[in-house]
């Protein structure tokens, strides 16, 4: 978990926004697309459109 937090900071991602979004989406997110939720690939749902 610590490495993901540090990676988010290194990628200039709002840590609270990323963690909140990932925790909200992870249960419904397809397992084969989990890489989309990693800090270096993450986009908010409203940004993806």
N, C-alpha and C positions, 0 to 999 in steps of 0.2 A: 504494500500500500504506500509506503514511504517513497519508493522509487517512482510510482505513478504521480504522486503529489509533486515531487521535485521535477519530473518531466513536464508536468503541466505548467509549473512556474517557468521553466526554461523555454517553453513555447509561447510565453506571454498570454496564457489562458487564464481567465478569471477562475481561480480554483473553486470558489464556492458555487459558481454557475455550472462549471463542468461536473463537479461531484453531485450536485443536486439533480442535474439533468440525467446523468448516467444512472443514478439510483432510481429515478422515476421510470426510466425506459428499459432497464436491463431485464426485467421479468418478461416483457412482451417482445423483446428484441430477438430476432432469429439467431440461433447459436452460430451459424455459419457466417454471420456478419458482425460478430463481436468486435472485430478489429476496427470497425467504424467508431466505436466508443473510446478507443485509446486516445490519449491526449493529442498526439500528433496527427490524428485523422478526424478528431471530433469537430462537429459543427452542430450548433443548436438546431432544433427542428425548424424554428422560424427563420434561420439563416440558410437552411438547405434549399428552400424554395426559390 
